[in-house]
Amino acid sequence: MRLYHRLLIVATLLAFAVIALGAYVRLSDAGLGCPDWPGCYGHWLGVPDAPHEQHAAAQAFPERPLDTDKAWKEMLHRYLAGTLGLLILTLTVLSWRQEMRDRQSPVLPTALLGIVGLQAALGMWTVTLLLKPVIVTLHLIGGLTTLSILAGMAMARRTAADTPLRSPPSPLALAALLAVIFQIALGGWVSSNYAALACLDFPTCQGQWHPAMDFSHAFTLHRELGQTADGQLLPLAALTAIHWSHRLGALIVALIVGALAFGLIRHEGWRAWGSLLTGLLMAQIALGIGNVLWSLPLALAVAHNLGAACLLTATLSVNILIFRANRRNLGIAASQGQAPRLPGHCRPAHQATNR
């Protein structure tokens, strides 16, 4: 259905925009620009601009002075996310029509709609629980999960003829995807704990290769922002441990994704994907180093978040294409009455005898 495919592409692009705007809101300290949810100082449309509206907002929320710039940033993010939710609802409804069910199962779009509902709840808790790190991190992961599912659904609609016959090893591609996902979760934990500036030098951290680190407090999930589980001030050593772990994760991702990209470039039909992964990986590394050396400029920090989303969707797309190539090759072998080729191009013993 042409309408379904077009809406899917629009929703995928919009998901990128929501992630970029969400990063901008978070990194510009506007995550609490509105103290309530889903409105802003009681306004469902816009923010209190008129003097009498601002006076009413000050009386209703005396502990949260109004900053209209931050409030508008937060509300624009909510409006964009709400639009994406409506698009996904439309896709879900369309997926249950008979003509669509004959082509694909509606399970994935329906599950995606459930994730969007959870994302809305996480957005509310982000505000009501005052940027609790575990909630903010889960909200980021939920946004990237939404993007991944949309991108995966879009890739699944490509024709089989678009997939090269020969494919690189699928375990390496899966390892690269898992490494990117884990690194994104670490990056979300860095951002939600404001640990990006715990190390202001590179490649060392605080002038050392192994600075003082407190992992026990760093990765305690049930705590408030800037505090330990018992309510004490979160020490610098904990923030350093979070930042240092993200750097270590970046090294692991560089090795695994780099190996996958190299393997793709060596396979005919996959060179474009290998080059894309190489470019995205190098850009992410450069952005990460730039954020450290230049003390987290807003534009670079947002670009680093968007780069992570691009690297995730590219790695996921490669996995989907490799899975389709392998499945198609098995189907071709079965239709020709041949045994599927085993890893390493080995043949069963009875096929290795004299011919």
C-alpha positions in Angstrom: 0.0 0.0 0.0 1.6 3.2 -1.2 0.1 5.4 1.5 1.4 3.1 4.2 4.9 3.2 2.8 5.0 6.9 2.5 3.7 7.4 6.1 6.4 5.0 7.2 9.1 7.0 5.6 7.7 10.2 7.0 7.5 8.7 10.5 11.1 7.4 10.3 12.4 10.9 9.4 10.2 12.5 12.1 11.7 10.1 14.6 15.1 11.4 13.8 13.9 14.9 14.3 12.3 14.1 17.6 15.6 12.5 18.8 17.6 15.5 17.7 15.2 18.0 19.3 15.1 15.9 22.5 18.8 16.0 22.7 18.8 19.8 22.2 16.2 20.2 25.0 18.1 18.0 27.4 21.6 19.5 26.6 20.3 23.1 26.8 18.9 22.3 30.3 15.3 22.8 29.2 14.1 19.4 30.3 12.2 21.0 33.2 11.1 24.0 31.2 7.6 23.0 32.0 6.9 21.8 35.6 3.7 19.9 34.6 2.7 17.5 31.9 1.2 17.3 29.3 0.6 21.1 29.5 3.0 23.8 30.4 2.1 25.8 33.5 -1.4 24.7 32.8 -1.4 25.7 29.1 -2.1 22.9 26.6 -1.3 25.2 23.7 1.8 27.4 23.9 3.3 28.8 27.1 2.3 31.7 29.4 3.3 34.8 27.4 0.9 37.5 28.5 1.6 39.3 31.8 -1.5 38.0 33.5 -0.7 34.4 32.4 2.8 34.7 33.8 1.4 36.0 37.0 -0.9 33.0 37.3 2.0 30.7 36.5 4.1 32.2 39.3 1.2 31.7 41.7 0.6 28.1 40.6 4.3 27.1 40.6 6.1 29.5 43.0 9.1 27.2 43.3 9.5 27.0 39.5 10.1 30.4 37.9 9.0 30.7 34.3 11.6 30.7 31.6 9.7 31.1 28.3 12.6 30.1 26.1 13.1 26.8 27.9 9.3 26.3 28.1 8.9 26.7 24.3 11.8 24.3 23.7 10.1 21.7 25.9 6.7 22.2 24.3 8.0 22.0 20.8 9.5 18.7 21.6 6.2 17.5 23.0 4.3 18.6 19.9 6.7 16.9 17.6 6.6 13.7 19.6 2.8 13.9 19.7 2.7 14.2 15.9 5.0 11.2 15.6 2.6 9.3 18.0 -0.4 10.1 15.8 1.5 8.9 12.7 2.4 5.6 14.4 -1.3 5.3 15.4 -2.3 5.8 11.8 0.2 3.1 10.6 -1.1 0.7 13.2 -4.7 1.2 12.0 -3.7 0.8 8.4 -1.7 -2.4 9.2 -4.9 -4.1 10.5 -6.7 -3.6 7.2 -7.2 -6.8 5.3 -5.1 -5.8 2.3 -2.2 -5.0 4.6 -2.6 -8.1 6.7 -2.3 -10.2 3.5 1.2 -8.7 3.0 2.6 -8.4 6.5 1.6 -9.1 10.1 0.3 -6.1 12.1 2.0 -7.3 15.3 5.1 -5.1 14.9 3.2 -1.8 14.3 0.9 -2.6 17.2 3.8 -3.3 19.5 5.4 0.0 18.3 2.2 1.8 19.3 2.6 0.2 22.8 6.1 1.5 23.0 5.0 5.0 22.1 2.5 4.8 25.0 5.3 3.8 27.3 7.4 6.7 25.9 4.7 9.1 26.8 4.7 7.8 30.3 8.5 8.1 30.5 8.2 11.7 29.3 5.8 12.5 32.0 7.9 10.8 34.7 11.0 12.7 33.4 9.2 15.9 34.4 7.4 14.7 37.6 10.4 12.9 38.9 12.8 15.8 38.2 15.1 14.3 35.6 15.8 11.1 37.5 18.7 9.5 35.6 17.2 6.1 35.1 14.0 7.6 33.7 15.8 10.0 31.4 18.0 7.2 30.1 15.1 4.9 29.5 13.3 7.7 27.7 16.3 8.1 25.4 16.5 4.3 24.8 12.7 4.3 24.1 13.1 7.0 21.5 15.9 5.1 19.7 13.9 1.9 19.9 11.0 3.6 18.2 13.3 4.8 15.5 14.9 1.4 15.1 11.5 -0.3 14.7 10.4 2.3 12.1 13.7 1.9 10.2 13.5 -1.8 10.4 9.9 -1.8 9.0 11.0 0.4 6.2 13.9 -1.8 5.3 11.7 -4.9 5.4 9.6 -3.4 2.6 12.5 -3.4 0.2 12.3 -6.0 -2.5 14.4 -9.1 -2.3 16.1 -8.2 -5.5 17.7 -5.2 -3.7 19.6 -7.6 -1.4 23.0 -8.9 -2.6 23.4 -12.7 -2.9 26.6 -13.1 -1.0 26.8 -11.8 2.5 29.4 -11.3 5.2 29.2 -13.3 8.5 26.0 -12.6 10.4 27.5 -13.1 13.9 29.8 -10.2 13.4 27.0 -8.0 12.3 24.9 -9.0 15.3 27.8 -8.3 17.6 28.2 -4.9 16.1 24.5 -4.1 16.6 24.6 -5.2 20.2 27.7 -3.2 20.9 26.1 -0.1 19.4 23.0 -0.6 21.5 25.0 -1.0 24.7 27.1 2.0 23.9 24.0 4.1 23.3 22.7 3.1 26.7 26.0 4.1 28.3 25.9 7.4 26.4 22.4 8.0 27.7 23.7 7.3 31.3 26.5 9.8 30.7 24.1 12.5 29.5 21.4 11.9 32.2 24.0 12.2 34.9 25.7 15.2 33.3 29.0 13.3 33.3 30.2 14.4 29.9 32.6 17.0 31.4 34.0 14.7 34.1 37.1 14.4 31.8 38.2 17.5 30.0 41.2 16.0 28.2 41.8 13.2 25.7 43.0 10.5 25.4 43.8 10.7 29.2 41.2 11.6 31.8 42.1 14.3 34.3 45.7 13.9 33.2 45.7 10.2 34.0 45.2 7.0 32.1 43.3 5.5 35.1 41.9 8.3 37.3 40.1 7.7 40.6 36.7 6.1 39.9 33.7 5.0 42.0 31.7 2.4 40.1 29.5 1.4 43.0 27.8 4.8 43.1 28.2 5.4 39.3 25.8 2.7 38.2 23.3 2.7 41.0 20.0 3.0 39.2 17.6 3.9 42.0 18.8 7.4 42.9 18.1 11.1 42.3 20.0 13.3 39.9 23.4 14.3 41.4 22.9 12.1 44.5 23.9 8.7 45.7 21.3 6.2 46.8 21.4 7.5 50.4 20.9 11.1 49.3 24.5 12.3 49.5 26.2 14.4 46.8 27.4 12.2 44.0 31.2 12.3 44.0 33.3 13.3 41.1 34.8 9.8 41.1 31.4 8.4 40.2 30.9 10.8 37.3 34.5 9.9 36.1 33.6 6.2 36.2 30.5 6.8 34.0 32.5 8.9 31.5 35.4 6.5 31.4 33.1 3.5 30.8 31.6 5.3 27.9 35.1 5.9 26.4 35.9 2.2 26.9 32.6 1.3 25.2 33.5 3.6 22.3 36.8 1.7 21.8 34.9 -1.7 21.7 32.4 -0.3 19.2 35.2 1.0 17.0 36.8 -2.4 16.9 33.7 -4.4 16.2 31.9 -2.0 13.8 35.2 -1.3 12.1 35.7 -5.0 11.5 32.2 -5.3 10.1 32.7 -2.3 7.8 36.0 -3.8 6.6 34.2 -7.1 5.9 31.4 -5.4 4.0 33.8 -3.4 1.8 35.4 -6.7 0.8 32.1 -8.2 -0.3 30.7 -7.3 -3.7 27.3 -5.6 -3.4 28.0 -4.5 0.2 30.7 -1.9 -0.3 28.4 1.1 -0.1 27.1 -0.2 3.3 30.7 -0.7 4.5 31.7 2.8 3.4 28.6 4.2 5.2 29.4 2.4 8.4 33.1 3.6 8.2 32.0 7.2 7.7 29.5 7.2 10.5 31.9 5.5 12.9 34.7 8.0 12.1 32.3 10.9 12.5 31.0 9.6 15.9 34.6 9.2 17.2 35.5 12.7 16.0 32.4 14.2 17.5 33.0 12.5 20.8 36.6 13.7 21.0 35.5 17.2 20.0 32.9 17.3 22.8 35.6 16.6 25.3 38.2 19.0 24.0 35.8 21.9 23.4 33.8 21.4 26.7 30.5 20.1 25.1 29.4 22.8 22.7 25.7 22.4 22.1 25.8 21.9 18.4 28.5 19.1 18.6 26.6 17.4 21.5 23.4 17.3 19.5 25.2 16.0 16.5 26.8 13.3 18.6 23.3 12.1 19.7 22.0 12.2 16.1 25.2 10.4 14.9 24.5 7.6 17.4 21.0 7.3 15.9 22.4 7.1 12.4 25.0 4.5 13.4 22.3 2.4 15.1 19.9 2.4 12.1 22.7 1.7 9.6 23.9 -1.3 11.7 20.4 -2.5 12.1 19.8 -2.2 8.3 22.9 -4.3 7.6 21.7 -7.0 9.9 18.3 -7.0 8.3 19.8 -7.3 4.8 22.2 -10.1 5.8 19.3 -12.0 7.4 17.3 -11.6 4.1 20.3 -12.6 2.0 20.9 -15.8 4.1 17.2 -16.7 4.0 17.0 -16.2 0.3 20.1 -18.2 -0.3 18.6 -21.1 1.7 15.5 -20.9 -0.4 17.4 -20.9 -3.6 19.4 -23.9 -2.4 16.3 -25.8 -1.4 14.5 -25.1 -4.7 17.5 -26.5 -6.6 17.8 -29.5 -4.4 21.1 -28.5 -3.0 22.3 -28.7 0.6 22.8 -25.2 2.1 26.4 -24.1 2.2 27.8 -24.4 5.7 29.9 -21.7 7.4 33.5 -21.8 6.1 32.3 -23.3 2.8 32.5 -26.8 4.3 30.5 -29.7 2.8 29.1 -32.8 4.5 31.3 -35.8 4.4 29.2 -37.7 1.8 29.6 -34.7 -0.6 33.4 -34.6 -0.2 33.9 -38.1 -1.6 35.0 -38.8 -5.2 32.7 -37.2 -7.8 
